[in-house]
Amino acid sequence: MHIKEIIIDGFKSYKEKTSIQGLDQHFNAITGLNGSGKSNIFDAICFLLGITALANVRASNLQELIYNKGNTGITKASVTIVFDNTDKKSSPLGCEDYDEIVVSRTINQGKSQFYLNGYITFFI
């Protein structure tokens, strides 16, 4: 299983929906100028995967993860990762029937929700 696509919307420096595609299953590098959002891509991945110590993604509360802290009218943020699940030998338990697994986490009104293939799995 490997990452096919990362979608970041309203998260930290990503005001508009941004899709990162064309990832290689063995090696990827993210390059860019200082302040262009490279670290925020990794923060988004950590956030999606369930990080609870927000200091590790350079924030003190969930509101700080929303673009411009929600001060520009953007009130929610989301991170989605689409995993290629065509290799059924490495498929997570219960997901063997899916060729793609879509995992999302959103922040809205101070609450965080996780989704698996579009279904809410739990709140934080």
N, C-alpha and C positions, 0 to 999 in steps of 0.2 A: 504494500500500500504506500502511495506517495501523494504529495500535494500536487493537484492540477491547477488550482486557482486560489488566490487570496483576494477577498473583496472587503474593502475598508470604506465605511461611509460615516462621516461625521465624527470620526475618532481622531483626537489630538489635532495634528496639522492637516488632516485629510477632510476638508470641508465638503467636497463633492465625492460621490461614489467613485471609487478607484478600483479597477480590476487589474491584478497582476497575474498574467497568464504565461504560458510557454515555459513553465518551469521544468527543468530536467529532473529525472528521478534519482540521479546520483550526486549531482553537484550544482550549486547555484551561488552566485555572488551578487550582492547588492552594492552598487557604487553610485556616487553622486557628490555634489558639492556639500559643504557644511551647511546645515540648516535645511536640507532638502527633504527630510523625512525618513531617512534610512533607519534610524533607531526606532522611530515610531512604528515601522513595519514589524520589527521584532517585539516591541511592546504590545502591538495588536495581537500577534501570535500568542504571546504569553498570557494576555488577558483572555483570549478565546479558550486556551487550554486550562483555565481555571485558577490563575494566580489570585491569591487573596491578599497577599502583602503588597498593597498598592505602591509602597515605596520602591519596590523592585521595578515598577514601570514608571517611576518618576512622577508619582501623584500621591496626594494625601487623602483624596476622596474620589468617588465615582464621577462627580461633576467635573473634575479636572480632566477627565478622559474625553469629555465631549468637546468638539471643536470650539475654541475660544471660550471654554468653560460655560457654554450655553448663552453667552452674552450677545450673540449675533442673530438670535431667533432660531438657531438650530438647537433643539432640545433633546435629541437622542443620538446615539451612536451605535453602530453595529460592526461586527467583524465576522466574516464567514470564510471558512476554508472548505474547499471541495477536494475530497480525497478520491483518487483513483482506486477502486476496489475490485479491479478485474482479476487480480491474482487471488483466487479464493482460498489458497493455502494460508495466507496471512490475514484473512478477513477477521475482524472482531466478532466475537460471539453474538449471534442474533442478527448480523448484517450480511450474512452469506448470500442473500438473494439480491443484493444491490450492487450494481456496477460502479456507482458513485455513492459516497457518504458525504452528506453536507452537514457540517457542524457550525452553528452560529451562536453568538452571544450578543445581547443588546443591553444598552443602558437607556432607561426611560423613566423619568420622574423619580430618580434616586434609587431605582431598583434594577437589578440585573437578572436577565432571563437567559437560559440556555435552550437551544433547539437542536434536535437531531432529525435530519430529513424533514424539516418543517414542523415538527411536533414539539411543543414545550415539554422540556424534561424536568426542569426545576427552577426555582427562584432563589436569588441570594439577596 
